[in-house]
Structures are given as structure tokens and as C-alpha cells.
Amino acid sequence: MPGDSIDLSSDPNPRPASAPAGSKRRDFLGIQFSCCSIYVRIYKNREGTHYEGNCPKCYRAVRFEIGSGGSDSRFYTAY
């Protein structure tokens, strides 16, 4: 029946999805807390000197210092 389907691939200039206005990309580290088998993102502190966060289940704290000669890795496991 006409009008029951739409061809979404016919747009010659599709626009990429963009972040909402005013949003800012935040740097993060991905942490797998082995204590409770939970993955979370932790973010920089206000001073921008460390990444800080906690396990959302048992509240175990982690803190990663930001400095020269650091790692390029973005994902870690906290034991």
C-alpha cells in the first residue's frame, strides 16, 4: 500500500548526529571494578590533576594522577 514504507537511504546529503547545543566532551577513563564486577566511567576532578571515582556498589575509591609520561590507555581494571 502506498505510504506504508519510507526509504531513508535516499537523502543525498545525510547530516551526522551532533551533540546537543552547549554540551561539552568530558575526558574519562573506563574502570572495571573487579570487587563488584561493575564497569563505570570516571572523570577528571575540578582541578584537572586526577581522574577520580568510586565503585557504585561498595564505594571503593580509585584515583589516577594525570602527568607527563603517562599511559595512552583509557580502560583499566581496579582489583
PQR file with spaces between the fields and no chain letter, atoms N, CA, C, O and H, PARSE charges and radii, in Angstrom:
ATOM       1  N    MET     1       0.837   -1.163    0.000 -0.4000 1.5000
ATOM       2  CA   MET     1       0.000    0.000    0.000 -0.0000 2.0000
ATOM       3  C    MET     1       0.893    1.241    0.000  0.5500 1.7000
ATOM       4  O    MET     1       1.830    1.293    0.797 -0.5500 1.4000
ATOM       5  N    PRO     2       0.658    2.220   -0.833 -0.5600 1.5000
ATOM       6  CA   PRO     2       1.494    3.418   -0.890  0.2800 2.0000
ATOM       7  C    PRO     2       1.513    4.150    0.455  0.5500 1.7000
ATOM       8  O    PRO     2       0.487    4.284    1.123 -0.5500 1.4000
ATOM       9  N    GLY     3       2.712    4.620    0.836 -0.4000 1.5000
ATOM      10  CA   GLY     3       2.860    5.374    2.078 -0.0000 2.0000
ATOM      11  C    GLY     3       3.124    4.528    3.305  0.5500 1.7000
ATOM      12  O    GLY     3       3.280    5.067    4.400 -0.5500 1.4000
ATOM      13  H    GLY     3       3.545    4.511    0.294  0.4000 1.0000
ATOM      14  N    ASP     4       3.177    3.201    3.148 -0.4000 1.5000
ATOM      15  CA   ASP     4       3.420    2.332    4.292 -0.0000 2.0000
ATOM      16  C    ASP     4       4.901    2.147    4.600  0.5500 1.7000
ATOM      17  O    ASP     4       5.246    1.610    5.653 -0.5500 1.4000
ATOM      18  H    ASP     4       3.050    2.762    2.259  0.4000 1.0000
ATOM      19  N    SER     5       5.773    2.579    3.712 -0.4000 1.5000
ATOM      20  CA   SER     5       7.204    2.437    3.956 -0.0000 2.0000
ATOM      21  C    SER     5       7.918    3.704    3.518  0.5500 1.7000
ATOM      22  O    SER     5       7.379    4.514    2.763 -0.5500 1.4000
ATOM      23  H    SER     5       5.493    3.016    2.857  0.4000 1.0000
ATOM      24  N    ILE     6       9.131    3.857    4.003 -0.4000 1.5000
ATOM      25  CA   ILE     6       9.930    5.030    3.671 -0.0000 2.0000
ATOM      26  C    ILE     6      11.353    4.578    3.393  0.5500 1.7000
ATOM      27  O    ILE     6      11.886    3.717    4.093 -0.5500 1.4000
ATOM      28  H    ILE     6       9.569    3.200    4.616  0.4000 1.0000
ATOM      29  N    ASP     7      11.959    5.152    2.384 -0.4000 1.5000
ATOM      30  CA   ASP     7      13.338    4.836    2.023 -0.0000 2.0000
ATOM      31  C    ASP     7      14.233    5.902    2.642  0.5500 1.7000
ATOM      32  O    ASP     7      14.323    7.015    2.123 -0.5500 1.4000
ATOM      33  H    ASP     7      11.526    5.851    1.815  0.4000 1.0000
ATOM      34  N    LEU     8      14.901    5.567    3.758 -0.4000 1.5000
ATOM      35  CA   LEU     8      15.753    6.525    4.457 -0.0000 2.0000
ATOM      36  C    LEU     8      17.126    6.669    3.823  0.5500 1.7000
ATOM      37  O    LEU     8      17.894    7.549    4.212 -0.5500 1.4000
ATOM      38  H    LEU     8      14.827    4.663    4.180  0.4000 1.0000
ATOM      39  N    SER     9      17.446    5.827    2.860 -0.4000 1.5000
ATOM      40  CA   SER     9      18.762    5.894    2.233 -0.0000 2.0000
ATOM      41  C    SER     9      18.788    6.830    1.039  0.5500 1.7000
ATOM      42  O    SER     9      19.817    6.939    0.372 -0.5500 1.4000
ATOM      43  H    SER     9      16.822    5.112    2.545  0.4000 1.0000
ATOM      44  N    SER    10      17.696    7.502    0.752 -0.4000 1.5000
ATOM      45  CA   SER    10      17.643    8.334   -0.442 -0.0000 2.0000
ATOM      46  C    SER    10      18.142    9.760   -0.229  0.5500 1.7000
ATOM      47  O    SER    10      18.221   10.522   -1.192 -0.5500 1.4000
ATOM      48  H    SER    10      16.860    7.414    1.294  0.4000 1.0000
ATOM      49  N    ASP    11      18.481   10.147    1.002 -0.4000 1.5000
ATOM      50  CA   ASP    11      18.967   11.501    1.269 -0.0000 2.0000
ATOM      51  C    ASP    11      20.382   11.629    0.717  0.5500 1.7000
ATOM      52  O    ASP    11      21.275   10.925    1.189 -0.5500 1.4000
ATOM      53  H    ASP    11      18.417    9.529    1.786  0.4000 1.0000
ATOM      54  N    PRO    12      20.624   12.503   -0.268 -0.5600 1.5000
ATOM      55  CA   PRO    12      21.952   12.612   -0.868  0.2800 2.0000
ATOM      56  C    PRO    12      22.987   13.245    0.062  0.5500 1.7000
ATOM      57  O    PRO    12      24.184   13.037   -0.134 -0.5500 1.4000
ATOM      58  N    ASN    13      22.565   14.001    1.055 -0.4000 1.5000
ATOM      59  CA   ASN    13      23.489   14.670    1.981 -0.0000 2.0000
ATOM      60  C    ASN    13      23.064   14.435    3.428  0.5500 1.7000
ATOM      61  O    ASN    13      22.593   15.361    4.087 -0.5500 1.4000
ATOM      62  H    ASN    13      21.592   14.169    1.214  0.4000 1.0000
ATOM      63  N    PRO    14      23.221   13.220    3.927 -0.5600 1.5000
ATOM      64  CA   PRO    14      22.805   12.977    5.306  0.2800 2.0000
ATOM      65  C    PRO    14      23.682   13.760    6.282  0.5500 1.7000
ATOM      66  O    PRO    14      24.887   13.898    6.068 -0.5500 1.4000
ATOM      67  N    ARG    15      23.080   14.265    7.340 -0.4000 1.5000
ATOM      68  CA   ARG    15      23.815   15.012    8.365 -0.0000 2.0000
ATOM      69  C    ARG    15      24.213   14.063    9.489  0.5500 1.7000
ATOM      70  O    ARG    15      23.403   13.247    9.930 -0.5500 1.4000
ATOM      71  H    ARG    15      22.101   14.152    7.514  0.4000 1.0000
ATOM      72  N    PRO    16      25.443   14.163    9.950 -0.5600 1.5000
ATOM      73  CA   PRO    16      25.846   13.318   11.077  0.2800 2.0000
ATOM      74  C    PRO    16      25.147   13.779   12.351  0.5500 1.7000
ATOM      75  O    PRO    16      24.822   14.955   12.511 -0.5500 1.4000
ATOM      76  N    ALA    17      24.927   12.839   13.238 -0.4000 1.5000
ATOM      77  CA   ALA    17      24.338   13.198   14.525 -0.0000 2.0000
ATOM      78  C    ALA    17      25.316   14.075   15.280  0.5500 1.7000
ATOM      79  O    ALA    17      26.514   13.796   15.304 -0.5500 1.4000
ATOM      80  H    ALA    17      25.191   11.883   13.108  0.4000 1.0000
ATOM      81  N    SER    18      24.822   15.118   15.887 -0.4000 1.5000
ATOM      82  CA   SER    18      25.692   16.021   16.627 -0.0000 2.0000
ATOM      83  C    SER    18      25.243   16.089   18.075  0.5500 1.7000
ATOM      84  O    SER    18      24.108   15.754   18.412 -0.5500 1.4000
ATOM      85  H    SER    18      23.849   15.345   15.867  0.4000 1.0000
ATOM      86  N    ALA    19      26.164   16.530   18.922 -0.4000 1.5000
ATOM      87  CA   ALA    19      25.861   16.673   20.337 -0.0000 2.0000
ATOM      88  C    ALA    19      24.907   17.845   20.534  0.5500 1.7000
ATOM      89  O    ALA    19      24.929   18.795   19.751 -0.5500 1.4000
ATOM      90  H    ALA    19      27.086   16.802   18.648  0.4000 1.0000
ATOM      91  N    PRO    20      24.083   17.793   21.553 -0.5600 1.5000
ATOM      92  CA   PRO    20      23.174   18.904   21.825  0.2800 2.0000
ATOM      93  C    PRO    20      23.945   20.199   22.062  0.5500 1.7000
ATOM      94  O    PRO    20      25.075   20.180   22.549 -0.5500 1.4000
ATOM      95  N    ALA    21      23.329   21.309   21.717 -0.4000 1.5000
ATOM      96  CA   ALA    21      23.974   22.610   21.884 -0.0000 2.0000
ATOM      97  C    ALA    21      24.351   22.811   23.345  0.5500 1.7000
ATOM      98  O    ALA    21      23.574   22.500   24.248 -0.5500 1.4000
ATOM      99  H    ALA    21      22.411   21.324   21.321  0.4000 1.0000
ATOM     100  N    GLY    22      25.548   23.331   23.564 -0.4000 1.5000
ATOM     101  CA   GLY    22      26.007   23.598   24.917 -0.0000 2.0000
ATOM     102  C    GLY    22      26.659   22.416   25.602  0.5500 1.7000
ATOM     103  O    GLY    22      27.217   22.572   26.688 -0.5500 1.4000
ATOM     104  H    GLY    22      26.179   23.584   22.831  0.4000 1.0000
ATOM     105  N    SER    23      26.607   21.225   24.995 -0.4000 1.5000
ATOM     106  CA   SER    23      27.243   20.077   25.632 -0.0000 2.0000
ATOM     107  C    SER    23      28.741   20.118   25.366  0.5500 1.7000
ATOM     108  O    SER    23      29.192   20.613   24.332 -0.5500 1.4000
ATOM     109  H    SER    23      26.154   21.098   24.113  0.4000 1.0000
ATOM     110  N    LYS    24      29.496   19.595   26.310 -0.4000 1.5000
ATOM     111  CA   LYS    24      30.950   19.618   26.223 -0.0000 2.0000
ATOM     112  C    LYS    24      31.462   18.195   26.413  0.5500 1.7000
ATOM     113  O    LYS    24      31.000   17.481   27.302 -0.5500 1.4000
ATOM     114  H    LYS    24      29.130   19.193   27.150  0.4000 1.0000
ATOM     115  N    ARG    25      32.401   17.789   25.594 -0.4000 1.5000
ATOM     116  CA   ARG    25      33.001   16.460   25.704 -0.0000 2.0000
ATOM     117  C    ARG    25      33.846   16.413   26.966  0.5500 1.7000
ATOM     118  O    ARG    25      34.676   17.291   27.202 -0.5500 1.4000
ATOM     119  H    ARG    25      32.777   18.369   24.871  0.4000 1.0000
ATOM     120  N    ARG    26      33.632   15.384   27.774 -0.4000 1.5000
ATOM     121  CA   ARG    26      34.402   15.223   29.007 -0.0000 2.0000
ATOM     122  C    ARG    26      35.321   14.017   28.867  0.5500 1.7000
ATOM     123  O    ARG    26      34.885   12.936   28.472 -0.5500 1.4000
ATOM     124  H    ARG    26      32.958   14.670   27.582  0.4000 1.0000
ATOM     125  N    ASP    27      36.587   14.208   29.190 -0.4000 1.5000
ATOM     126  CA   ASP    27      37.535   13.103   29.177 -0.0000 2.0000
ATOM     127  C    ASP    27      37.193   12.147   30.321  0.5500 1.7000
ATOM     128  O    ASP    27      36.786   12.569   31.403 -0.5500 1.4000
ATOM     129  H    ASP    27      36.942   15.086   29.511  0.4000 1.0000
ATOM     130  N    PHE    28      37.365   10.864   30.060 -0.4000 1.5000
ATOM     131  CA   PHE    28      37.056    9.862   31.073 -0.0000 2.0000
ATOM     132  C    PHE    28      37.996    8.680   30.947  0.5500 1.7000
ATOM     133  O    PHE    28      38.665    8.502   29.929 -0.5500 1.4000
ATOM     134  H    PHE    28      37.695   10.521   29.181  0.4000 1.0000
ATOM     135  N    LEU    29      38.035    7.872   32.001 -0.4000 1.5000
ATOM     136  CA   LEU    29      38.679    6.566   31.988 -0.0000 2.0000
ATOM     137  C    LEU    29      37.590    5.538   32.247  0.5500 1.7000
ATOM     138  O    LEU    29      36.684    5.777   33.045 -0.5500 1.4000
ATOM     139  H    LEU    29      37.491    8.016   32.827  0.4000 1.0000
ATOM     140  N    GLY    30      37.676    4.411   31.584 -0.4000 1.5000
ATOM     141  CA   GLY    30      36.756    3.307   31.825 -0.0000 2.0000
ATOM     142  C    GLY    30      37.377    2.371   32.846  0.5500 1.7000
ATOM     143  O    GLY    30      38.486    1.875   32.647 -0.5500 1.4000
ATOM     144  H    GLY    30      38.412    4.218   30.935  0.4000 1.0000
ATOM     145  N    ILE    31      36.670    2.128   33.933 -0.4000 1.5000
ATOM     146  CA   ILE    31      37.192    1.299   35.021 -0.0000 2.0000
ATOM     147  C    ILE    31      36.276    0.103   35.244  0.5500 1.7000
ATOM     148  O    ILE    31      35.070    0.261   35.433 -0.5500 1.4000
ATOM     149  H    ILE    31      35.769    2.530   34.095  0.4000 1.0000
ATOM     150  N    GLN    32      36.857   -1.093   35.219 -0.4000 1.5000
ATOM     151  CA   GLN    32      36.141   -2.310   35.586 -0.0000 2.0000
ATOM     152  C    GLN    32      36.511   -2.608   37.032  0.5500 1.7000
ATOM     153  O    GLN    32      37.652   -2.975   37.312 -0.5500 1.4000
ATOM     154  H    GLN    32      37.837   -1.221   35.065  0.4000 1.0000
ATOM     155  N    PHE    33      35.567   -2.458   37.952 -0.4000 1.5000
ATOM     156  CA   PHE    33      35.815   -2.774   39.361 -0.0000 2.0000
ATOM     157  C    PHE    33      35.614   -4.271   39.545  0.5500 1.7000
ATOM     158  O    PHE    33      34.489   -4.766   39.479 -0.5500 1.4000
ATOM     159  H    PHE    33      34.640   -2.160   37.725  0.4000 1.0000
ATOM     160  N    SER    34      36.710   -4.992   39.776 -0.4000 1.5000
ATOM     161  CA   SER    34      36.613   -6.447   39.926 -0.0000 2.0000
ATOM     162  C    SER    34      35.949   -6.825   41.246  0.5500 1.7000
ATOM     163  O    SER    34      35.432   -7.934   41.376 -0.5500 1.4000
ATOM     164  H    SER    34      37.624   -4.590   39.830  0.4000 1.0000
ATOM     165  N    CYS    35      35.953   -5.923   42.226 -0.4000 1.5000
ATOM     166  CA   CYS    35      35.336   -6.207   43.522 -0.0000 2.0000
ATOM     167  C    CYS    35      33.851   -6.518   43.380  0.5500 1.7000
ATOM     168  O    CYS    35      33.328   -7.383   44.083 -0.5500 1.4000
ATOM     169  H    CYS    35      36.373   -5.021   42.120  0.4000 1.0000
ATOM     170  N    CYS    36      33.173   -5.825   42.481 -0.4000 1.5000
ATOM     171  CA   CYS    36      31.725   -5.991   42.312 -0.0000 2.0000
ATOM     172  C    CYS    36      31.320   -6.263   40.867  0.5500 1.7000
ATOM     173  O    CYS    36      30.134   -6.241   40.539 -0.5500 1.4000
ATOM     174  H    CYS    36      33.598   -5.123   41.910  0.4000 1.0000
ATOM     175  N    SER    37      32.303   -6.518   40.003 -0.4000 1.5000
ATOM     176  CA   SER    37      32.054   -6.801   38.581 -0.0000 2.0000
ATOM     177  C    SER    37      31.196   -5.724   37.920  0.5500 1.7000
ATOM     178  O    SER    37      30.195   -6.020   37.269 -0.5500 1.4000
ATOM     179  H    SER    37      33.266   -6.536   40.270  0.4000 1.0000
ATOM     180  N    ILE    38      31.610   -4.467   38.101 -0.4000 1.5000
ATOM     181  CA   ILE    38      30.872   -3.328   37.550 -0.0000 2.0000
ATOM     182  C    ILE    38      31.830   -2.453   36.757  0.5500 1.7000
ATOM     183  O    ILE    38      32.958   -2.204   37.181 -0.5500 1.4000
ATOM     184  H    ILE    38      32.423   -4.226   38.630  0.4000 1.0000
ATOM     185  N    TYR    39      31.364   -1.989   35.598 -0.4000 1.5000
ATOM     186  CA   TYR    39      32.116   -1.049   34.766 -0.0000 2.0000
ATOM     187  C    TYR    39      31.524    0.346   34.944  0.5500 1.7000
ATOM     188  O    TYR    39      30.307    0.524   34.904 -0.5500 1.4000
ATOM     189  H    TYR    39      30.448   -2.191   35.253  0.4000 1.0000
ATOM     190  N    VAL    40      32.397    1.330   35.141 -0.4000 1.5000
ATOM     191  CA   VAL    40      31.955    2.728   35.227 -0.0000 2.0000
ATOM     192  C    VAL    40      32.968    3.619   34.519  0.5500 1.7000
ATOM     193  O    VAL    40      34.100    3.218   34.252 -0.5500 1.4000
ATOM     194  H    VAL    40      33.385    1.185   35.174  0.4000 1.0000
ATOM     195  N    ARG    41      32.536    4.817   34.230 -0.4000 1.5000
ATOM     196  CA   ARG    41      33.438    5.855   33.737 -0.0000 2.0000
ATOM     197  C    ARG    41      33.778    6.767   34.908  0.5500 1.7000
ATOM     198  O    ARG    41      32.915    7.112   35.715 -0.5500 1.4000
ATOM     199  H    ARG    41      31.616    5.143   34.447  0.4000 1.0000
ATOM     200  N    ILE    42      35.056    7.153   34.989 -0.4000 1.5000
ATOM     201  CA   ILE    42      35.433    8.159   35.978 -0.0000 2.0000
ATOM     202  C    ILE    42      35.970    9.363   35.222  0.5500 1.7000
ATOM     203  O    ILE    42      36.520    9.233   34.128 -0.5500 1.4000
ATOM     204  H    ILE    42      35.757    6.872   34.334  0.4000 1.0000
ATOM     205  N    TYR    43      35.802   10.534   35.819 -0.4000 1.5000
ATOM     206  CA   TYR    43      36.120   11.785   35.139 -0.0000 2.0000
ATOM     207  C    TYR    43      37.174   12.573   35.904  0.5500 1.7000
ATOM     208  O    TYR    43      37.458   12.293   37.068 -0.5500 1.4000
ATOM     209  H    TYR    43      35.356   10.639   36.707  0.4000 1.0000
ATOM     210  N    LYS    44      37.750   13.567   35.224 -0.4000 1.5000
ATOM     211  CA   LYS    44      38.749   14.439   35.840 -0.0000 2.0000
ATOM     212  C    LYS    44      38.123   15.218   36.990  0.5500 1.7000
ATOM     213  O    LYS    44      36.940   15.558   36.967 -0.5500 1.4000
ATOM     214  H    LYS    44      37.519   13.794   34.278  0.4000 1.0000
ATOM     215  N    ASN    45      38.959   15.491   38.007 -0.4000 1.5000
ATOM     216  CA   ASN    45      38.494   16.347   39.089 -0.0000 2.0000
ATOM     217  C    ASN    45      38.453   17.797   38.604  0.5500 1.7000
ATOM     218  O    ASN    45      38.889   18.091   37.491 -0.5500 1.4000
ATOM     219  H    ASN    45      39.920   15.215   38.026  0.4000 1.0000
ATOM     220  N    ARG    46      37.942   18.689   39.419 -0.4000 1.5000
ATOM     221  CA   ARG    46      37.791   20.092   39.011 -0.0000 2.0000
ATOM     222  C    ARG    46      39.110   20.754   38.654  0.5500 1.7000
ATOM     223  O    ARG    46      39.163   21.602   37.764 -0.5500 1.4000
ATOM     224  H    ARG    46      37.588   18.450   40.324  0.4000 1.0000
ATOM     225  N    GLU    47      40.167   20.373   39.340 -0.4000 1.5000
ATOM     226  CA   GLU    47      41.478   20.962   39.083 -0.0000 2.0000
ATOM     227  C    GLU    47      42.125   20.397   37.824  0.5500 1.7000
ATOM     228  O    GLU    47      43.066   20.987   37.293 -0.5500 1.4000
ATOM     229  H    GLU    47      40.124   19.684   40.064  0.4000 1.0000
ATOM     230  N    GLY    48      41.630   19.262   37.344 -0.4000 1.5000
ATOM     231  CA   GLY    48      42.194   18.619   36.161 -0.0000 2.0000
ATOM     232  C    GLY    48      43.499   17.904   36.435  0.5500 1.7000
ATOM     233  O    GLY    48      44.284   17.670   35.516 -0.5500 1.4000
ATOM     234  H    GLY    48      40.866   18.783   37.775  0.4000 1.0000
ATOM     235  N    THR    49      43.744   17.551   37.693 -0.4000 1.5000
ATOM     236  CA   THR    49      45.004   16.908   38.071 -0.0000 2.0000
ATOM     237  C    THR    49      44.898   15.391   38.208  0.5500 1.7000
ATOM     238  O    THR    49      45.909   14.692   38.142 -0.5500 1.4000
ATOM     239  H    THR    49      43.107   17.741   38.440  0.4000 1.0000
ATOM     240  N    HIS    50      43.691   14.879   38.397 -0.4000 1.5000
ATOM     241  CA   HIS    50      43.466   13.449   38.609 -0.0000 2.0000
ATOM     242  C    HIS    50      42.135   13.028   37.987  0.5500 1.7000
ATOM     243  O    HIS    50      41.239   13.843   37.767 -0.5500 1.4000
ATOM     244  H    HIS    50      42.869   15.447   38.451  0.4000 1.0000
ATOM     245  N    TYR    51      42.039   11.725   37.711 -0.4000 1.5000
ATOM     246  CA   TYR    51      40.750   11.097   37.431 -0.0000 2.0000
ATOM     247  C    TYR    51      40.346   10.443   38.745  0.5500 1.7000
ATOM     248  O    TYR    51      41.139    9.712   39.339 -0.5500 1.4000
ATOM     249  H    TYR    51      42.766   11.062   37.889  0.4000 1.0000
ATOM     250  N    GLU    52      39.134   10.692   39.203 -0.4000 1.5000
ATOM     251  CA   GLU    52      38.689   10.161   40.483 -0.0000 2.0000
ATOM     252  C    GLU    52      37.305    9.551   40.356  0.5500 1.7000
ATOM     253  O    GLU    52      36.458   10.046   39.612 -0.5500 1.4000
ATOM     254  H    GLU    52      38.490   11.286   38.721  0.4000 1.0000
ATOM     255  N    GLY    53      37.087    8.470   41.093 -0.4000 1.5000
ATOM     256  CA   GLY    53      35.769    7.848   41.079 -0.0000 2.0000
ATOM     257  C    GLY    53      35.669    6.760   42.126  0.5500 1.7000
ATOM     258  O    GLY    53      36.628    6.470   42.841 -0.5500 1.4000
ATOM     259  H    GLY    53      37.775    8.068   41.697  0.4000 1.0000
ATOM     260  N    ASN    54      34.487    6.160   42.202 -0.4000 1.5000
ATOM     261  CA   ASN    54      34.208    5.121   43.181 -0.0000 2.0000
ATOM     262  C    ASN    54      33.403    4.006   42.538  0.5500 1.7000
ATOM     263  O    ASN    54      32.676    4.214   41.567 -0.5500 1.4000
ATOM     264  H    ASN    54      33.708    6.395   41.621  0.4000 1.0000
ATOM     265  N    CYS    55      33.553    2.817   43.108 -0.4000 1.5000
ATOM     266  CA   CYS    55      32.685    1.708   42.736 -0.0000 2.0000
ATOM     267  C    CYS    55      31.277    2.083   43.200  0.5500 1.7000
ATOM     268  O    CYS    55      31.095    2.445   44.363 -0.5500 1.4000
ATOM     269  H    CYS    55      34.144    2.648   43.897  0.4000 1.0000
ATOM     270  N    PRO    56      30.293    2.004   42.329 -0.5600 1.5000
ATOM     271  CA   PRO    56      28.947    2.408   42.727  0.2800 2.0000
ATOM     272  C    PRO    56      28.264    1.439   43.697  0.5500 1.7000
ATOM     273  O    PRO    56      27.220    1.755   44.268 -0.5500 1.4000
ATOM     274  N    LYS    57      28.858    0.265   43.874 -0.4000 1.5000
ATOM     275  CA   LYS    57      28.233   -0.728   44.753 -0.0000 2.0000
ATOM     276  C    LYS    57      28.869   -0.747   46.147  0.5500 1.7000
ATOM     277  O    LYS    57      28.158   -0.707   47.151 -0.5500 1.4000
ATOM     278  H    LYS    57      29.705    0.009   43.410  0.4000 1.0000
ATOM     279  N    CYS    58      30.203   -0.808   46.212 -0.4000 1.5000
ATOM     280  CA   CYS    58      30.879   -0.891   47.515 -0.0000 2.0000
ATOM     281  C    CYS    58      31.641    0.391   47.865  0.5500 1.7000
ATOM     282  O    CYS    58      32.222    0.486   48.946 -0.5500 1.4000
ATOM     283  H    CYS    58      30.781   -0.840   45.397  0.4000 1.0000
ATOM     284  N    TYR    59      31.643    1.357   46.976 -0.4000 1.5000
ATOM     285  CA   TYR    59      32.253    2.684   47.175 -0.0000 2.0000
ATOM     286  C    TYR    59      33.773    2.673   47.271  0.5500 1.7000
ATOM     287  O    TYR    59      34.367    3.617   47.793 -0.5500 1.4000
ATOM     288  H    TYR    59      31.171    1.280   46.098  0.4000 1.0000
ATOM     289  N    ARG    60      34.403    1.627   46.777 -0.4000 1.5000
ATOM     290  CA   ARG    60      35.862    1.596   46.746 -0.0000 2.0000
ATOM     291  C    ARG    60      36.346    2.726   45.851  0.5500 1.7000
ATOM     292  O    ARG    60      35.864    2.879   44.729 -0.5500 1.4000
ATOM     293  H    ARG    60      33.921    0.860   46.353  0.4000 1.0000
ATOM     294  N    ALA    61      37.296    3.522   46.339 -0.4000 1.5000
ATOM     295  CA   ALA    61      37.773    4.699   45.607 -0.0000 2.0000
ATOM     296  C    ALA    61      38.967    4.356   44.723  0.5500 1.7000
ATOM     297  O    ALA    61      39.797    3.515   45.070 -0.5500 1.4000
ATOM     298  H    ALA    61      37.687    3.398   47.250  0.4000 1.0000
ATOM     299  N    VAL    62      39.037    5.026   43.571 -0.4000 1.5000
ATOM     300  CA   VAL    62      40.210    4.958   42.705 -0.0000 2.0000
ATOM     301  C    VAL    62      40.584    6.383   42.327  0.5500 1.7000
ATOM     302  O    VAL    62      39.738    7.272   42.241 -0.5500 1.4000
ATOM     303  H    VAL    62      38.363    5.709   43.289  0.4000 1.0000
ATOM     304  N    ARG    63      41.882    6.568   42.104 -0.4000 1.5000
ATOM     305  CA   ARG    63      42.395    7.892   41.740 -0.0000 2.0000
ATOM     306  C    ARG    63      43.600    7.695   40.837  0.5500 1.7000
ATOM     307  O    ARG    63      44.542    6.989   41.196 -0.5500 1.4000
ATOM     308  H    ARG    63      42.570    5.846   42.174  0.4000 1.0000
ATOM     309  N    PHE    64      43.571    8.317   39.668 -0.4000 1.5000
ATOM     310  CA   PHE    64      44.658    8.231   38.705 -0.0000 2.0000
ATOM     311  C    PHE    64      45.232    9.619   38.507  0.5500 1.7000
ATOM     312  O    PHE    64      44.513   10.546   38.135 -0.5500 1.4000
ATOM     313  H    PHE    64      42.805    8.891   39.376  0.4000 1.0000
ATOM     314  N    GLU    65      46.525    9.768   38.755 -0.4000 1.5000
ATOM     315  CA   GLU    65      47.183   11.054   38.566 -0.0000 2.0000
ATOM     316  C    GLU    65      47.398   11.314   37.078  0.5500 1.7000
ATOM     317  O    GLU    65      47.700   10.393   36.319 -0.5500 1.4000
ATOM     318  H    GLU    65      47.109    9.015   39.057  0.4000 1.0000
ATOM     319  N    ILE    66      47.244   12.566   36.667 -0.4000 1.5000
ATOM     320  CA   ILE    66      47.486   12.976   35.288 -0.0000 2.0000
ATOM     321  C    ILE    66      48.843   13.652   35.246  0.5500 1.7000
ATOM     322  O    ILE    66      49.082   14.610   35.981 -0.5500 1.4000
ATOM     323  H    ILE    66      46.999   13.314   37.284  0.4000 1.0000
ATOM     324  N    GLY    67      49.735   13.163   34.392 -0.4000 1.5000
ATOM     325  CA   GLY    67      51.063   13.759   34.313 -0.0000 2.0000
ATOM     326  C    GLY    67      51.777   13.361   33.043  0.5500 1.7000
ATOM     327  O    GLY    67      51.309   12.514   32.282 -0.5500 1.4000
ATOM     328  H    GLY    67      49.540   12.385   33.795  0.4000 1.0000
ATOM     329  N    SER    68      52.912   13.986   32.831 -0.4000 1.5000
ATOM     330  CA   SER    68      53.707   13.662   31.645 -0.0000 2.0000
ATOM     331  C    SER    68      54.254   12.243   31.782  0.5500 1.7000
ATOM     332  O    SER    68      54.497   11.763   32.889 -0.5500 1.4000
ATOM     333  H    SER    68      53.292   14.674   33.449  0.4000 1.0000
ATOM     334  N    GLY    69      54.439   11.590   30.655 -0.4000 1.5000
ATOM     335  CA   GLY    69      54.958   10.227   30.672 -0.0000 2.0000
ATOM     336  C    GLY    69      53.925    9.205   31.099  0.5500 1.7000
ATOM     337  O    GLY    69      54.274    8.074   31.437 -0.5500 1.4000
ATOM     338  H    GLY    69      54.242   11.980   29.756  0.4000 1.0000
ATOM     339  N    GLY    70      52.663    9.586   31.089 -0.4000 1.5000
ATOM     340  CA   GLY    70      51.592    8.680   31.490 -0.0000 2.0000
ATOM     341  C    GLY    70      51.255    7.679   30.401  0.5500 1.7000
ATOM     342  O    GLY    70      51.997    7.517   29.433 -0.5500 1.4000
ATOM     343  H    GLY    70      52.379   10.505   30.814  0.4000 1.0000
ATOM     344  N    SER    71      50.148    7.025   30.572 -0.4000 1.5000
ATOM     345  CA   SER    71      49.706    5.981   29.652 -0.0000 2.0000
ATOM     346  C    SER    71      48.688    6.514   28.649  0.5500 1.7000
ATOM     347  O    SER    71      47.955    7.460   28.939 -0.5500 1.4000
ATOM     348  H    SER    71      49.545    7.157   31.359  0.4000 1.0000
ATOM     349  N    ASP    72      48.650    5.900   27.469 -0.4000 1.5000
ATOM     350  CA   ASP    72      47.639    6.229   26.468 -0.0000 2.0000
ATOM     351  C    ASP    72      46.377    5.387   26.659  0.5500 1.7000
ATOM     352  O    ASP    72      45.375    5.607   25.978 -0.5500 1.4000
ATOM     353  H    ASP    72      49.246    5.132   27.233  0.4000 1.0000
ATOM     354  N    SER    73      46.422    4.430   27.579 -0.4000 1.5000
ATOM     355  CA   SER    73      45.274    3.552   27.812 -0.0000 2.0000
ATOM     356  C    SER    73      44.112    4.335   28.410  0.5500 1.7000
ATOM     357  O    SER    73      44.312    5.268   29.189 -0.5500 1.4000
ATOM     358  H    SER    73      47.236    4.252   28.132  0.4000 1.0000
ATOM     359  N    ARG    74      42.901    3.945   28.037 -0.4000 1.5000
ATOM     360  CA   ARG    74      41.698    4.607   28.548 -0.0000 2.0000
ATOM     361  C    ARG    74      40.859    3.658   29.404  0.5500 1.7000
ATOM     362  O    ARG    74      39.877    4.082   30.013 -0.5500 1.4000
ATOM     363  H    ARG    74      42.739    3.187   27.404  0.4000 1.0000
ATOM     364  N    PHE    75      41.239    2.371   29.454 -0.4000 1.5000
ATOM     365  CA   PHE    75      40.438    1.386   30.173 -0.0000 2.0000
ATOM     366  C    PHE    75      41.329    0.588   31.119  0.5500 1.7000
ATOM     367  O    PHE    75      42.415    0.147   30.742 -0.5500 1.4000
ATOM     368  H    PHE    75      42.037    2.027   28.959  0.4000 1.0000
ATOM     369  N    TYR    76      40.856    0.407   32.355 -0.4000 1.5000
ATOM     370  CA   TYR    76      41.637   -0.251   33.396 -0.0000 2.0000
ATOM     371  C    TYR    76      40.734   -1.154   34.228  0.5500 1.7000
ATOM     372  O    TYR    76      39.510   -1.028   34.207 -0.5500 1.4000
ATOM     373  H    TYR    76      39.974    0.764   32.661  0.4000 1.0000
ATOM     374  N    THR    77      41.376   -2.078   34.969 -0.4000 1.5000
ATOM     375  CA   THR    77      40.673   -2.903   35.940 -0.0000 2.0000
ATOM     376  C    THR    77      41.201   -2.562   37.314  0.5500 1.7000
ATOM     377  O    THR    77      42.411   -2.571   37.537 -0.5500 1.4000
ATOM     378  H    THR    77      42.370   -2.180   34.986  0.4000 1.0000
ATOM     379  N    ALA    78      40.296   -2.259   38.248 -0.4000 1.5000
ATOM     380  CA   ALA    78      40.663   -1.990   39.639 -0.0000 2.0000
ATOM     381  C    ALA    78      40.433   -3.271   40.429  0.5500 1.7000
ATOM     382  O    ALA    78      39.312   -3.775   40.493 -0.5500 1.4000
ATOM     383  H    ALA    78      39.313   -2.252   38.067  0.4000 1.0000
ATOM     384  N    TYR    79      41.510   -3.802   41.036 -0.4000 1.5000
ATOM     385  CA   TYR    79      41.420   -5.054   41.796 -0.0000 2.0000
ATOM     386  C    TYR    79      41.249   -4.799   43.261  0.5500 1.7000
ATOM     387  O    TYR    79      41.156   -5.744   44.045 -0.5500 1.4000
ATOM     388  H    TYR    79      42.421   -3.393   40.984  0.4000 1.0000
